[in-house]
Amino acid sequence: MEHEARSARQLWVEDERGRRRMPDPVRTAAVRAVLLTSVTLIQAMVAFFCAVSGSWLAFPMLLSSVGSTVVATWSVLDVWITRQVWRQRNGVVSEPSSTARQLRRERRRARKAGVTTDGEPGHGATAIRRPETAALSEAA
C-alpha cells in the first residue's frame, strides 16, 4: 500500500520559491572552479599516497599539486570577481527595498510632471523642461 502511494507521487517537484539562476558567466566560472578544485584535491591525495608508499612520483605530484592549489585559488577568486563585474554591468537587483527603484520612481514622477532634476539626485536642483529644448538636446 505504501509502495503504491510512493509511486503515485511525482519524481520531480518544483519549488515554488526557487532561487534565481546564476548568470551564465558566473555559472561558467563556478563550474570551472569546482572542476579545478576537485582535480587539485585528487592530485594532493595521489601525492600523499605516493609519499606514503615511497614512490618516485611523490615529489613531482607534490609540485603539481602546489601549482594546482594556486590555480584553484585563483579560479575561486575568479567566481567572485566575475559575479561583481556582472552586477556592476547589469545594475542593482531591483527589490522593493532597493534605493535605485525609489530614485527611478521619483525621476519618473518628475518627468510626468514636466520637471527634470539637474545635478545629483536628492539635492533639490530642479529645472522646468521645455519641449523645444528637449527636442534640440535629443537631436544633438
C-alpha positions, 0 to 999 in steps of 0.5 A: 500500500505504501509502495503504491502511494510512493509511486503515485507521487511525482519524481520531480517537484518544483519549488515554488520559491526557487532561487534565481539562476546564476548568470551564465558567466558566473555559472561558467566560472563556478563550474570551472572552479569546482572542476579545478578544485576537485582535480587539485584535491585528487592530485594532493591525495595521489601525492600523499599516497605516493609519499606514503608508499615511497614512490618516485612520483611523490615529489613531482605530484607534490609540485603539481599539486602546489601549482594546482592549489594556486590555480584553484585559488585563483579560479575561486577568486575568479567566481567572485570577481566575475559575479561583481563585474556582472552586477556592476554591468547589469545594475542593482537587483531591483527589490522593493527595498532597493534605493535605485527603484525609489530614485527611478520612481521619483525621476519618473514622477518628475518627468510626468510632471514636466520637471527634470532634476539637474545635478545629483539626485536628492539635492533639490536642483530642479529645472522646468523642461521645455519641449523645444529644448528637449527636442534640440538636446535629443537631436544633438 
